[in-house]
Amino acid sequence: MKPTHISAAHHDAHEETYRRLLVVVEDLRDDIKVIAENQVATLQKLDNHEQRLQRLEADMDLLKDVTRMMNTRLAALEERMDRMEQRMDRVEQKLDIVIGDHDQRLKRLESLN
C-alpha cells in the first residue's frame, strides 16, 4: 500500500507543478501580448517618423534647388549692377566734363560783359 500512497503524493506533486507551469505560461502569454502590442505601436511611430523625415528631406531638396536658383539670379543681378555702376561712372565723368566746359564758357561770357 505504501507505493500507492507515494504514487498519489507523486501525482499531487506533478499536478502542483503542472498548475504552476500553467500560471507561468499565462503570465508569459500576457507579457508576450504586451510586448507585441508595444512593438506594433513602436513600429507605427517609427513609420510616422520615417514619413516625416522623407517630407523634411523633400523640403530640404526643394530649398536647395530654390537656393541654387536664387544664387544664380543674384549673380546675374550683381553682374548687371556692376555694369550699371560702370555706366554711371562714365556718365558722371562726361557730366563733369560738360559742366566744366559750361563753367568755362560762363566765365568767358561774364568776362566779356
A tleap script that builds the chain and sets N, CA, C and O, in Angstrom:
source leaprc.protein.ff14SB
mol = sequence {
  NMET LYS PRO THR HIE ILE SER ALA ALA HIE
  HIE ASP ALA HIE GLU GLU THR TYR ARG ARG
  LEU LEU VAL VAL VAL GLU ASP LEU ARG ASP
  ASP ILE LYS VAL ILE ALA GLU ASN GLN VAL
  ALA THR LEU GLN LYS LEU ASP ASN HIE GLU
  GLN ARG LEU GLN ARG LEU GLU ALA ASP MET
  ASP LEU LEU LYS ASP VAL THR ARG MET MET
  ASN THR ARG LEU ALA ALA LEU GLU GLU ARG
  MET ASP ARG MET GLU GLN ARG MET ASP ARG
  VAL GLU GLN LYS LEU ASP ILE VAL ILE GLY
  ASP HIE ASP GLN ARG LEU LYS ARG LEU GLU
  SER LEU CASN
}
set mol.1.N position { 0.794 -1.183 0.000 }
set mol.1.CA position { 0.000 0.000 0.000 }
set mol.1.C position { 0.843 1.257 0.000 }
set mol.1.O position { 0.415 2.299 -0.495 }
set mol.2.N position { 2.011 1.163 0.541 }
set mol.2.CA position { 2.848 2.348 0.566 }
set mol.2.C position { 3.158 2.851 -0.835 }
set mol.2.O position { 3.111 4.059 -1.069 }
set mol.3.N position { 3.470 1.976 -1.764 }
set mol.3.CA position { 3.758 2.513 -3.100 }
set mol.3.C position { 2.587 3.274 -3.673 }
set mol.3.O position { 2.809 4.243 -4.398 }
set mol.4.N position { 1.345 2.892 -3.390 }
set mol.4.CA position { 0.193 3.627 -3.892 }
set mol.4.C position { 0.137 4.997 -3.271 }
set mol.4.O position { -0.158 5.971 -3.964 }
set mol.5.N position { 0.409 5.105 -1.994 }
set mol.5.CA position { 0.389 6.380 -1.297 }
set mol.5.C position { 1.471 7.303 -1.853 }
set mol.5.O position { 1.226 8.491 -2.064 }
set mol.6.N position { 2.666 6.761 -2.091 }
set mol.6.CA position { 3.758 7.546 -2.675 }
set mol.6.C position { 3.382 7.960 -4.075 }
set mol.6.O position { 3.668 9.077 -4.507 }
set mol.7.N position { 2.757 7.079 -4.759 }
set mol.7.CA position { 2.340 7.378 -6.109 }
set mol.7.C position { 1.315 8.515 -6.117 }
set mol.7.O position { 1.366 9.381 -6.991 }
set mol.8.N position { 0.402 8.523 -5.172 }
set mol.8.CA position { -0.584 9.606 -5.093 }
set mol.8.C position { 0.099 10.905 -4.730 }
set mol.8.O position { -0.257 11.950 -5.275 }
set mol.9.N position { 1.063 10.878 -3.834 }
set mol.9.CA position { 1.813 12.087 -3.462 }
set mol.9.C position { 2.615 12.573 -4.649 }
set mol.9.O position { 2.703 13.770 -4.919 }
set mol.10.N position { 3.193 11.622 -5.346 }
set mol.10.CA position { 3.963 11.957 -6.537 }
set mol.10.C position { 3.047 12.593 -7.583 }
set mol.10.O position { 3.405 13.574 -8.234 }
set mol.11.N position { 1.871 12.014 -7.724 }
set mol.11.CA position { 0.886 12.546 -8.667 }
set mol.11.C position { 0.464 13.956 -8.257 }
set mol.11.O position { 0.338 14.834 -9.111 }
set mol.12.N position { 0.248 14.181 -6.974 }
set mol.12.CA position { -0.130 15.511 -6.479 }
set mol.12.C position { 0.976 16.528 -6.736 }
set mol.12.O position { 0.704 17.682 -7.067 }
set mol.13.N position { 2.209 16.098 -6.585 }
set mol.13.CA position { 3.344 16.995 -6.842 }
set mol.13.C position { 3.378 17.371 -8.319 }
set mol.13.O position { 3.625 18.525 -8.669 }
set mol.14.N position { 3.131 16.396 -9.175 }
set mol.14.CA position { 3.100 16.683 -10.617 }
set mol.14.C position { 1.956 17.632 -10.959 }
set mol.14.O position { 2.114 18.544 -11.771 }
set mol.15.N position { 0.821 17.411 -10.340 }
set mol.15.CA position { -0.331 18.286 -10.559 }
set mol.15.C position { 0.000 19.712 -10.132 }
set mol.15.O position { -0.324 20.670 -10.834 }
set mol.16.N position { 0.639 19.842 -8.989 }
set mol.16.CA position { 1.017 21.170 -8.481 }
set mol.16.C position { 2.021 21.839 -9.423 }
set mol.16.O position { 1.913 23.026 -9.734 }
set mol.17.N position { 2.976 21.063 -9.858 }
set mol.17.CA position { 3.972 21.595 -10.799 }
set mol.17.C position { 3.291 22.011 -12.100 }
set mol.17.O position { 3.607 23.053 -12.676 }
set mol.18.N position { 2.357 21.188 -12.552 }
set mol.18.CA position { 1.626 21.484 -13.782 }
set mol.18.C position { 0.832 22.781 -13.630 }
set mol.18.O position { 0.836 23.616 -14.535 }
set mol.19.N position { 0.158 22.958 -12.508 }
set mol.19.CA position { -0.621 24.174 -12.257 }
set mol.19.C position { 0.292 25.394 -12.229 }
set mol.19.O position { -0.035 26.439 -12.792 }
set mol.20.N position { 1.421 25.253 -11.577 }
set mol.20.CA position { 2.371 26.388 -11.514 }
set mol.20.C position { 2.893 26.745 -12.907 }
set mol.20.O position { 3.035 27.916 -13.260 }
set mol.21.N position { 3.170 25.709 -13.676 }
set mol.21.CA position { 3.623 25.952 -15.049 }
set mol.21.C position { 2.553 26.672 -15.868 }
set mol.21.O position { 2.853 27.567 -16.658 }
set mol.22.N position { 1.292 26.261 -15.663 }
set mol.22.CA position { 0.196 26.927 -16.377 }
set mol.22.C position { 0.135 28.416 -16.009 }
set mol.22.O position { -0.076 29.268 -16.872 }
set mol.23.N position { 0.322 28.713 -14.733 }
set mol.23.CA position { 0.319 30.107 -14.278 }
set mol.23.C position { 1.463 30.870 -14.935 }
set mol.23.O position { 1.284 31.989 -15.416 }
set mol.24.N position { 2.638 30.252 -14.948 }
set mol.24.CA position { 3.802 30.894 -15.566 }
set mol.24.C position { 3.560 31.115 -17.069 }
set mol.24.O position { 3.874 32.174 -17.612 }
set mol.25.N position { 2.998 30.097 -17.720 }
set mol.25.CA position { 2.721 30.200 -19.156 }
set mol.25.C position { 1.715 31.326 -19.416 }
set mol.25.O position { 1.887 32.098 -20.359 }
set mol.26.N position { 0.687 31.424 -18.605 }
set mol.26.CA position { -0.302 32.504 -18.768 }
set mol.26.C position { 0.355 33.872 -18.573 }
set mol.26.O position { 0.102 34.806 -19.333 }
set mol.27.N position { 1.201 33.975 -17.545 }
set mol.27.CA position { 1.919 35.232 -17.315 }
set mol.27.C position { 2.796 35.577 -18.520 }
set mol.27.O position { 2.846 36.722 -18.971 }
set mol.28.N position { 3.482 34.552 -19.026 }
set mol.28.CA position { 4.329 34.772 -20.207 }
set mol.28.C position { 3.489 35.187 -21.410 }
set mol.28.O position { 3.877 36.073 -22.171 }
set mol.29.N position { 2.349 34.549 -21.572 }
set mol.29.CA position { 1.458 34.882 -22.693 }
set mol.29.C position { 1.027 36.351 -22.592 }
set mol.29.O position { 1.016 37.071 -23.591 }
set mol.30.N position { 0.673 36.787 -21.381 }
set mol.30.CA position { 0.294 38.190 -21.182 }
set mol.30.C position { 1.466 39.123 -21.490 }
set mol.30.O position { 1.303 40.157 -22.136 }
set mol.31.N position { 2.657 38.730 -21.008 }
set mol.31.CA position { 3.845 39.561 -21.268 }
set mol.31.C position { 4.146 39.639 -22.761 }
set mol.31.O position { 4.481 40.703 -23.282 }
set mol.32.N position { 4.024 38.509 -23.439 }
set mol.32.CA position { 4.279 38.481 -24.888 }
set mol.32.C position { 3.254 39.344 -25.620 }
set mol.32.O position { 3.591 40.046 -26.574 }
set mol.33.N position { 2.010 39.288 -25.172 }
set mol.33.CA position { 0.958 40.114 -25.784 }
set mol.33.C position { 1.280 41.596 -25.611 }
set mol.33.O position { 1.148 42.370 -26.560 }
set mol.34.N position { 1.697 41.997 -24.421 }
set mol.34.CA position { 2.065 43.398 -24.155 }
set mol.34.C position { 3.250 43.803 -25.029 }
set mol.34.O position { 3.259 44.887 -25.612 }
set mol.35.N position { 4.236 42.933 -25.114 }
set mol.35.CA position { 5.412 43.223 -25.948 }
set mol.35.C position { 4.999 43.381 -27.405 }
set mol.35.O position { 5.459 44.299 -28.084 }
set mol.36.N position { 4.143 42.502 -27.886 }
set mol.36.CA position { 3.687 42.571 -29.280 }
set mol.36.C position { 2.916 43.867 -29.532 }
set mol.36.O position { 3.115 44.525 -30.553 }
set mol.37.N position { 2.034 44.230 -28.593 }
set mol.37.CA position { 1.282 45.483 -28.751 }
set mol.37.C position { 2.221 46.681 -28.751 }
set mol.37.O position { 2.053 47.604 -29.548 }
set mol.38.N position { 3.203 46.670 -27.865 }
set mol.38.CA position { 4.174 47.763 -27.825 }
set mol.38.C position { 5.002 47.809 -29.100 }
set mol.38.O position { 5.351 48.883 -29.589 }
set mol.39.N position { 5.314 46.626 -29.634 }
set mol.39.CA position { 6.094 46.591 -30.866 }
set mol.39.C position { 5.292 47.190 -32.016 }
set mol.39.O position { 5.847 47.922 -32.836 }
set mol.40.N position { 4.013 46.897 -32.088 }
set mol.40.CA position { 3.166 47.472 -33.138 }
set mol.40.C position { 3.126 48.990 -33.001 }
set mol.40.O position { 3.272 49.711 -33.987 }
set mol.41.N position { 2.929 49.470 -31.782 }
set mol.41.CA position { 2.893 50.921 -31.558 }
set mol.41.C position { 4.236 51.549 -31.909 }
set mol.41.O position { 4.287 52.617 -32.518 }
set mol.42.N position { 5.312 50.890 -31.527 }
set mol.42.CA position { 6.656 51.403 -31.832 }
set mol.42.C position { 6.892 51.430 -33.342 }
set mol.42.O position { 7.444 52.396 -33.869 }
set mol.43.N position { 6.478 50.381 -34.030 }
set mol.43.CA position { 6.637 50.342 -35.487 }
set mol.43.C position { 5.806 51.433 -36.163 }
set mol.43.O position { 6.247 52.032 -37.143 }
set mol.44.N position { 4.610 51.690 -35.645 }
set mol.44.CA position { 3.779 52.762 -36.199 }
set mol.44.C position { 4.455 54.118 -35.995 }
set mol.44.O position { 4.483 54.948 -36.904 }
set mol.45.N position { 4.994 54.333 -34.809 }
set mol.45.CA position { 5.705 55.584 -34.539 }
set mol.45.C position { 6.920 55.711 -35.450 }
set mol.45.O position { 7.188 56.780 -35.998 }
set mol.46.N position { 7.635 54.632 -35.605 }
set mol.46.CA position { 8.807 54.631 -36.475 }
set mol.46.C position { 8.411 54.941 -37.917 }
set mol.46.O position { 9.094 55.699 -38.606 }
set mol.47.N position { 7.315 54.355 -38.363 }
set mol.47.CA position { 6.811 54.620 -39.713 }
set mol.47.C position { 6.431 56.089 -39.859 }
set mol.47.O position { 6.737 56.713 -40.875 }
set mol.48.N position { 5.760 56.645 -38.838 }
set mol.48.CA position { 5.394 58.069 -38.872 }
set mol.48.C position { 6.636 58.945 -38.933 }
set mol.48.O position { 6.678 59.923 -39.680 }
set mol.49.N position { 7.655 58.590 -38.139 }
set mol.49.CA position { 8.899 59.362 -38.157 }
set mol.49.C position { 9.586 59.250 -39.521 }
set mol.49.O position { 10.153 60.220 -40.024 }
set mol.50.N position { 9.528 58.067 -40.101 }
set mol.50.CA position { 10.135 57.841 -41.420 }
set mol.50.C position { 9.445 58.716 -42.466 }
set mol.50.O position { 10.107 59.351 -43.286 }
set mol.51.N position { 8.111 58.744 -42.432 }
set mol.51.CA position { 7.366 59.576 -43.378 }
set mol.51.C position { 7.681 61.053 -43.175 }
set mol.51.O position { 7.851 61.798 -44.140 }
set mol.52.N position { 7.756 61.465 -41.929 }
set mol.52.CA position { 8.077 62.861 -41.621 }
set mol.52.C position { 9.485 63.207 -42.100 }
set mol.52.O position { 9.719 64.281 -42.653 }
set mol.53.N position { 10.403 62.295 -41.883 }
set mol.53.CA position { 11.774 62.506 -42.332 }
set mol.53.C position { 11.830 62.615 -43.852 }
set mol.53.O position { 12.557 63.453 -44.386 }
set mol.54.N position { 11.077 61.786 -44.544 }
set mol.54.CA position { 11.039 61.854 -46.008 }
set mol.54.C position { 10.482 63.194 -46.483 }
set mol.54.O position { 10.981 63.771 -47.449 }
set mol.55.N position { 9.440 63.691 -45.796 }
set mol.55.CA position { 8.886 65.009 -46.161 }
set mol.55.C position { 9.923 66.102 -45.911 }
set mol.55.O position { 10.083 67.014 -46.723 }
set mol.56.N position { 10.621 66.003 -44.788 }
set mol.56.CA position { 11.651 67.001 -44.478 }
set mol.56.C position { 12.788 66.957 -45.495 }
set mol.56.O position { 13.304 67.998 -45.904 }
set mol.57.N position { 13.172 65.756 -45.900 }
set mol.57.CA position { 14.218 65.628 -46.915 }
set mol.57.C position { 13.755 66.217 -48.242 }
set mol.57.O position { 14.530 66.879 -48.932 }
set mol.58.N position { 12.505 65.982 -48.600 }
set mol.58.CA position { 11.965 66.558 -49.842 }
set mol.58.C position { 11.946 68.085 -49.751 }
set mol.58.O position { 12.298 68.777 -50.705 }
set mol.59.N position { 11.531 68.597 -48.595 }
set mol.59.CA position { 11.538 70.055 -48.394 }
set mol.59.C position { 12.954 70.603 -48.482 }
set mol.59.O position { 13.185 71.666 -49.059 }
set mol.60.N position { 13.898 69.870 -47.906 }
set mol.60.CA position { 15.294 70.310 -47.936 }
set mol.60.C position { 15.814 70.316 -49.373 }
set mol.60.O position { 16.516 71.244 -49.773 }
set mol.61.N position { 15.474 69.287 -50.150 }
set mol.61.CA position { 15.892 69.245 -51.548 }
set mol.61.C position { 15.306 70.421 -52.317 }
set mol.61.O position { 15.981 71.041 -53.138 }
set mol.62.N position { 14.038 70.719 -52.039 }
set mol.62.CA position { 13.393 71.857 -52.693 }
set mol.62.C position { 14.092 73.159 -52.310 }
set mol.62.O position { 14.338 74.014 -53.161 }
set mol.63.N position { 14.408 73.303 -51.030 }
set mol.63.CA position { 15.116 74.504 -50.577 }
set mol.63.C position { 16.488 74.625 -51.231 }
set mol.63.O position { 16.919 75.725 -51.577 }
set mol.64.N position { 17.171 73.501 -51.399 }
set mol.64.CA position { 18.472 73.530 -52.074 }
set mol.64.C position { 18.308 74.012 -53.514 }
set mol.64.O position { 19.090 74.834 -53.991 }
set mol.65.N position { 17.285 73.493 -54.205 }
set mol.65.CA position { 17.039 73.911 -55.589 }
set mol.65.C position { 16.711 75.397 -55.665 }
set mol.65.O position { 17.234 76.110 -56.521 }
set mol.66.N position { 15.852 75.858 -54.774 }
set mol.66.CA position { 15.476 77.266 -54.757 }
set mol.66.C position { 16.695 78.129 -54.433 }
set mol.66.O position { 16.875 79.193 -55.025 }
set mol.67.N position { 17.525 77.682 -53.506 }
set mol.67.CA position { 18.729 78.437 -53.139 }
set mol.67.C position { 19.677 78.522 -54.329 }
set mol.67.O position { 20.242 79.583 -54.594 }
set mol.68.N position { 19.857 77.416 -55.048 }
set mol.68.CA position { 20.715 77.438 -56.236 }
set mol.68.C position { 20.177 78.421 -57.263 }
set mol.68.O position { 20.928 79.205 -57.843 }
set mol.69.N position { 18.865 78.371 -57.481 }
set mol.69.CA position { 18.242 79.266 -58.450 }
set mol.69.C position { 18.405 80.726 -58.008 }
set mol.69.O position { 18.713 81.595 -58.823 }
set mol.70.N position { 18.199 80.983 -56.732 }
set mol.70.CA position { 18.332 82.348 -56.221 }
set mol.70.C position { 19.784 82.822 -56.312 }
set mol.70.O position { 20.032 83.987 -56.625 }
set mol.71.N position { 20.727 81.948 -56.047 }
set mol.71.CA position { 22.138 82.311 -56.164 }
set mol.71.C position { 22.489 82.663 -57.604 }
set mol.71.O position { 23.241 83.605 -57.853 }
set mol.72.N position { 21.940 81.903 -58.553 }
set mol.72.CA position { 22.172 82.192 -59.969 }
set mol.72.C position { 21.588 83.554 -60.325 }
set mol.72.O position { 22.238 84.362 -60.989 }
set mol.73.N position { 20.367 83.801 -59.882 }
set mol.73.CA position { 19.734 85.101 -60.170 }
set mol.73.C position { 20.492 86.238 -59.501 }
set mol.73.O position { 20.662 87.307 -60.088 }
set mol.74.N position { 20.946 86.010 -58.278 }
set mol.74.CA position { 21.694 87.037 -57.558 }
set mol.74.C position { 22.991 87.359 -58.286 }
set mol.74.O position { 23.361 88.527 -58.411 }
set mol.75.N position { 23.678 86.336 -58.765 }
set mol.75.CA position { 24.924 86.558 -59.510 }
set mol.75.C position { 24.646 87.371 -60.772 }
set mol.75.O position { 25.414 88.272 -61.109 }
set mol.76.N position { 23.556 87.062 -61.468 }
set mol.76.CA position { 23.194 87.811 -62.678 }
set mol.76.C position { 22.872 89.262 -62.327 }
set mol.76.O position { 23.276 90.180 -63.041 }
set mol.77.N position { 22.152 89.467 -61.240 }
set mol.77.CA position { 21.818 90.837 -60.819 }
set mol.77.C position { 23.067 91.611 -60.409 }
set mol.77.O position { 23.187 92.800 -60.703 }
set mol.78.N position { 23.994 90.937 -59.731 }
set mol.78.CA position { 25.238 91.600 -59.341 }
set mol.78.C position { 26.031 92.018 -60.576 }
set mol.78.O position { 26.628 93.094 -60.609 }
set mol.79.N position { 26.031 91.146 -61.601 }
set mol.79.CA position { 26.702 91.481 -62.853 }
set mol.79.C position { 26.078 92.713 -63.495 }
set mol.79.O position { 26.782 93.632 -63.912 }
set mol.80.N position { 24.752 92.720 -63.570 }
set mol.80.CA position { 24.044 93.874 -64.151 }
set mol.80.C position { 24.326 95.142 -63.357 }
set mol.80.O position { 24.525 96.217 -63.924 }
set mol.81.N position { 24.340 94.998 -62.035 }
set mol.81.CA position { 24.596 96.157 -61.188 }
set mol.81.C position { 26.018 96.691 -61.410 }
set mol.81.O position { 26.226 97.903 -61.453 }
set mol.82.N position { 26.980 95.798 -61.550 }
set mol.82.CA position { 28.353 96.225 -61.838 }
set mol.82.C position { 28.417 96.984 -63.166 }
set mol.82.O position { 29.070 98.023 -63.261 }
set mol.83.N position { 27.737 96.459 -64.188 }
set mol.83.CA position { 27.722 97.143 -65.495 }
set mol.83.C position { 27.065 98.516 -65.379 }
set mol.83.O position { 27.536 99.491 -65.964 }
set mol.84.N position { 25.967 98.582 -64.614 }
set mol.84.CA position { 25.279 99.874 -64.447 }
set mol.84.C position { 26.158 100.865 -63.689 }
set mol.84.O position { 26.175 102.053 -64.011 }
set mol.85.N position { 26.884 100.383 -62.688 }
set mol.85.CA position { 27.789 101.268 -61.953 }
set mol.85.C position { 28.888 101.794 -62.870 }
set mol.85.O position { 29.262 102.965 -62.795 }
set mol.86.N position { 29.402 100.924 -63.735 }
set mol.86.CA position { 30.417 101.365 -64.700 }
set mol.86.C position { 29.837 102.426 -65.644 }
set mol.86.O position { 30.493 103.425 -65.940 }
set mol.87.N position { 28.619 102.205 -66.107 }
set mol.87.CA position { 27.959 103.191 -66.992 }
set mol.87.C position { 27.753 104.510 -66.253 }
set mol.87.O position { 27.999 105.589 -66.793 }
set mol.88.N position { 27.294 104.396 -64.997 }
set mol.88.CA position { 27.069 105.625 -64.222 }
set mol.88.C position { 28.384 106.375 -64.021 }
set mol.88.O position { 28.406 107.604 -64.088 }
set mol.89.N position { 29.478 105.656 -63.778 }
set mol.89.CA position { 30.779 106.302 -63.637 }
set mol.89.C position { 31.140 107.046 -64.919 }
set mol.89.O position { 31.628 108.175 -64.867 }
set mol.90.N position { 30.904 106.418 -66.066 }
set mol.90.CA position { 31.196 107.080 -67.342 }
set mol.90.C position { 30.311 108.303 -67.539 }
set mol.90.O position { 30.771 109.352 -67.990 }
set mol.91.N position { 29.007 108.151 -67.188 }
set mol.91.CA position { 28.089 109.292 -67.320 }
set mol.91.C position { 28.541 110.423 -66.406 }
set mol.91.O position { 28.542 111.584 -66.816 }
set mol.92.N position { 28.922 110.104 -65.182 }
set mol.92.CA position { 29.398 111.138 -64.246 }
set mol.92.C position { 30.651 111.830 -64.774 }
set mol.92.O position { 30.791 113.047 -64.653 }
set mol.93.N position { 31.572 111.042 -65.365 }
set mol.93.CA position { 32.777 111.637 -65.925 }
set mol.93.C position { 32.416 112.595 -67.062 }
set mol.93.O position { 32.927 113.713 -67.126 }
set mol.94.N position { 31.525 112.145 -67.965 }
set mol.94.CA position { 31.105 113.001 -69.080 }
set mol.94.C position { 30.380 114.234 -68.565 }
set mol.94.O position { 30.570 115.334 -69.082 }
set mol.95.N position { 29.544 114.048 -67.541 }
set mol.95.CA position { 28.809 115.167 -66.966 }
set mol.95.C position { 29.768 116.173 -66.335 }
set mol.95.O position { 29.592 117.383 -66.473 }
set mol.96.N position { 30.791 115.653 -65.637 }
set mol.96.CA position { 31.803 116.547 -65.057 }
set mol.96.C position { 32.490 117.357 -66.154 }
set mol.96.O position { 32.735 118.552 -65.990 }
set mol.97.N position { 32.799 116.699 -67.275 }
set mol.97.CA position { 33.445 117.394 -68.399 }
set mol.97.C position { 32.511 118.462 -68.961 }
set mol.97.O position { 32.925 119.598 -69.189 }
set mol.98.N position { 31.257 118.094 -69.182 }
set mol.98.CA position { 30.275 119.046 -69.737 }
set mol.98.C position { 30.074 120.215 -68.782 }
set mol.98.O position { 30.041 121.366 -69.218 }
set mol.99.N position { 29.942 119.943 -67.502 }
set mol.99.CA position { 29.755 121.015 -66.516 }
set mol.99.C position { 30.988 121.908 -66.493 }
set mol.99.O position { 30.879 123.132 -66.420 }
set mol.100.N position { 32.161 121.286 -66.556 }
set mol.100.CA position { 33.395 122.080 -66.595 }
set mol.100.C position { 33.434 122.977 -67.824 }
set mol.100.O position { 33.804 124.147 -67.727 }
set mol.101.N position { 33.059 122.444 -68.967 }
set mol.101.CA position { 33.014 123.241 -70.205 }
set mol.101.C position { 32.018 124.388 -70.068 }
set mol.101.O position { 32.320 125.513 -70.468 }
set mol.102.N position { 30.863 124.130 -69.523 }
set mol.102.CA position { 29.849 125.180 -69.349 }
set mol.102.C position { 30.338 126.245 -68.379 }
set mol.102.O position { 30.117 127.436 -68.595 }
set mol.103.N position { 31.010 125.810 -67.298 }
set mol.103.CA position { 31.546 126.781 -66.346 }
set mol.103.C position { 32.565 127.695 -67.023 }
set mol.103.O position { 32.566 128.904 -66.796 }
set mol.104.N position { 33.432 127.116 -67.855 }
set mol.104.CA position { 34.429 127.919 -68.552 }
set mol.104.C position { 33.759 128.892 -69.519 }
set mol.104.O position { 34.177 130.046 -69.613 }
set mol.105.N position { 32.744 128.455 -70.228 }
set mol.105.CA position { 32.032 129.334 -71.162 }
set mol.105.C position { 31.349 130.483 -70.420 }
set mol.105.O position { 31.373 131.632 -70.860 }
set mol.106.N position { 30.732 130.137 -69.266 }
set mol.106.CA position { 30.050 131.176 -68.496 }
set mol.106.C position { 31.069 132.207 -68.003 }
set mol.106.O position { 30.800 133.408 -68.033 }
set mol.107.N position { 32.221 131.749 -67.556 }
set mol.107.CA position { 33.239 132.660 -67.067 }
set mol.107.C position { 33.722 133.550 -68.221 }
set mol.107.O position { 33.943 134.744 -68.020 }
set mol.108.N position { 33.887 133.001 -69.398 }
set mol.108.CA position { 34.297 133.817 -70.552 }
set mol.108.C position { 33.224 134.844 -70.902 }
set mol.108.O position { 33.515 135.999 -71.214 }
set mol.109.N position { 31.973 134.387 -70.839 }
set mol.109.CA position { 30.886 135.322 -71.164 }
set mol.109.C position { 30.816 136.439 -70.117 }
set mol.109.O position { 30.599 137.604 -70.449 }
set mol.110.N position { 30.998 136.071 -68.876 }
set mol.110.CA position { 30.969 137.056 -67.819 }
set mol.110.C position { 32.140 138.034 -67.935 }
set mol.110.O position { 32.002 139.222 -67.643 }
set mol.111.N position { 33.285 137.518 -68.362 }
set mol.111.CA position { 34.420 138.409 -68.509 }
set mol.111.C position { 34.269 139.338 -69.700 }
set mol.111.O position { 34.890 140.401 -69.732 }
set mol.112.N position { 33.461 138.963 -70.679 }
set mol.112.CA position { 33.202 139.793 -71.833 }
set mol.112.C position { 32.220 140.915 -71.483 }
set mol.112.O position { 32.244 141.949 -72.150 }
set mol.113.N position { 31.428 140.777 -70.556 }
set mol.113.CA position { 30.430 141.778 -70.180 }
set mol.113.C position { 31.017 142.723 -69.233 }
set mol.113.O position { 30.341 143.651 -68.788 }
savepdb mol mol.pdb
quit
